Amino acid sequence: MGVEVNAQSAKESEYVSTVNKMTEEILHDFSNKVIRDKRQQYRKNKIVQENDDLYIGYQPIVGQRFLSLSLSEGRKMAFLDLLLESSENGGNLTDEEIREEIIIATPAGHDTTSAAISWLLHTLSINEECQEKIYKELESIFGESDRTSTL
């Protein structure tokens, strides 16, 4: 932005304080709510599972599918679900410890995605043949349409 903030050398700078406050208020509050809701759903699912031999293991939660079966049954679980299951089965992880694990893992996913996209763009930038193929494919799909692409 053209302004010196000295974020690396001045740990108490206004910028660093603002970023820390924003992280605490937004990211931590959101993560705490998700963990609390998922833990509550996990416990509900566990009760249903214990009382119903026909239990499949999936219950809807916040627009997603929540899996409460363990990996020993051959099912893949989300990272948060693994941490919650461990915590509920004697792992002694507090919600704060779970939140810290999630906060560490989440940016790592963003970093690898951004690195892959950067490499793709670099590779495309030096390969005119691939650029031409992509251009032709987009032309065949969109033609002279003004519509936007979707994922």
N, C-alpha and C positions, 0 to 999 in steps of 0.2 A: 504493500500500500504506500510505499515511499516514506514510512515513518519508522524510526528506530525504537524498538521496544525492549531490546536486550533480554529476551525471554530466557536464553540459556545461561546468562551470567547473573541476572537479577531475579532470583527465585521469588522475590516478594513484589515483583513489578505489578502494576495494575492489570496488564494483559494476562499474566500468569494467574493472578487472583481471580479474574473474570472467567477464564477457562475452567479453573478448578471449581468455582461456584456453579457454573453452568453444568459441568459434569455431575456434580453432587446433586443438584436440584432436578435435572432432567433425566440423565442416564440412570442414576441410582434409584430415583423414585419409580421410574418406569420398570426397571429390572426388578425392584422389590415387589411391585404389584404383580408382575408376570410370575415370579417365583411363588408368591403367596397363593395366587389363583391355581397354578399348576400343582402345588403341594396339596391344596384342598381337593382338587379333582383327583389326584393320585390316591388320596385317602378314601374318597368316595368310591373310586373304582375298586380299591382293595376290598372294601366291605361288600360290594356287589359280587366281586369275584369269589370271595369266601362263602357267600350265600347262594351262589347260582352255578351249578355244574356246567351249564350251557354258555357261560360267559365267554365272549369272543376276545375281549381285551381292548376294544376300541370304544372310546366315548368322545363325543364332540366337545371341543373347548376352544373358545375364541376363534372360530372359523377354521380350526385345524382339526386333525385327528390326533388324539392323545393315546399313546401306547403304554400300557402298564404291565405288559408281560416282560419277563426277563430275557436277557440274551441267551441264557441256557436253553430256552425254548426255540431258538433259531430266529428270533425277530430282531430287526434293526431298530434302534431307539435314537431319538434326538439326544444331543449332548446334555441338555438340561434335564431330560427325563432320566438319563443315566445317573446324574448327580443326585437327583431327588430320590431315586430308588436306593442308591447307596446310603444316603442320609437316613432314609426310612428303615433300612435294614441293618442298622448298627454302625454305619460309616461315620457317625458323629459329625457330619458337616452342618454348620450353621447356615442360615439363609445368607448371612453376610459373606461367608466363605464361598458359597455357591455363586453369589452375585459376582464376586471378584474373579472367579474362574470364567464365568460367562463374559465378563467385560474384557478379560485378557484374550479370550478366543475369538470374539466377534471381530475386532479390527484385523486379526490375522486373515480371516476369510476375505475381508475387503482388500487387503494388501495383495493377496494372491490373484484375486480377480482383476484388480487394476494392473498388475504386472502382466497378466496374460493378455489383456486388451491392448496394453502398450506394445507388447511384442508383436501382436497381430497387426496393429497399425503400422509399426515399423517395417515388418516383413512385406505387407501390402505396398508400402510406399516405394519399395525398391524392386517390385515385381510387376512390371507393366502388363504382362500377360494375365495375371490374376486380376488386376484392376479391371481390365477389359471384360473378362468373364463375369465379374460381379456387376459391372455396369450393364452388360447385356441382359443378365438375369433380372436386374431391377427394372430395366426398360420393358422386358416381357411381362412383368407383373403389373407395373404401374402405368406404362405407356405415357400418355399425356395427362393423366389424372392428377388432381391436386390433393388426393387423400394422403394421409400420413401413414407411415408403416406402424405395425404393432409387433409386439414380441410374441 
